[in-house]
C-alpha cells in the first residue's frame, strides 16, 4: 500500500481508503476477514503517521 498515501501541504494525511479496498481485493482478502484486516491496516496507518510526526517534530 506504499503508493496509497494521501499527501497534503503538511505531508502524509492518511491512506486512500478506496485504494486500500482495491489492494485488499487484489490480495484476495476473504470477505469474512475484510473488517478485521481493514482495522489492522488503520492501526498501522495511525502508528506510521505518529512515527512520521515524531521524526518531523524531532528535527
SVG drawing of the C-alpha trace seen along z (x, -y; Angstrom):
<svg xmlns="http://www.w3.org/2000/svg" viewBox="-18 -23 35 39">
<polyline fill="none" stroke="black" stroke-width="0.4" points="0.0,0.0 3.0,-2.2 1.5,-4.1 -1.8,-4.7 -0.8,-7.5 -2.7,-10.8 -0.4,-13.8 -1.2,-17.4 0.8,-20.6 1.9,-19.3 2.8,-15.8 1.0,-12.5 -2.5,-12.7 -3.6,-9.1 -4.2,-6.2 -6.6,-6.5 -9.3,-4.1 -10.7,-3.4 -7.1,-2.4 -6.9,-0.2 -10.1,1.5 -8.6,2.2 -5.4,3.6 -7.4,5.8 -9.4,7.1 -6.2,7.7 -4.7,9.6 -7.9,11.7 -8.7,10.9 -11.7,13.1 -15.0,11.2 -15.2,12.6 -11.8,11.2 -12.2,7.7 -13.3,5.9 -10.5,7.3 -7.9,6.6 -9.1,3.1 -9.0,2.4 -5.4,3.7 -4.5,1.5 -5.9,-1.5 -3.9,-0.7 -0.7,-0.5 -1.7,-3.8 -2.1,-5.6 1.2,-4.2 3.0,-5.2 1.6,-8.8 2.6,-9.1 6.1,-7.9 6.5,-10.3 5.2,-13.2 7.7,-12.3 10.5,-12.2 9.5,-15.6 8.9,-17.2 12.3,-16.0 14.2,-17.9"/>
</svg>
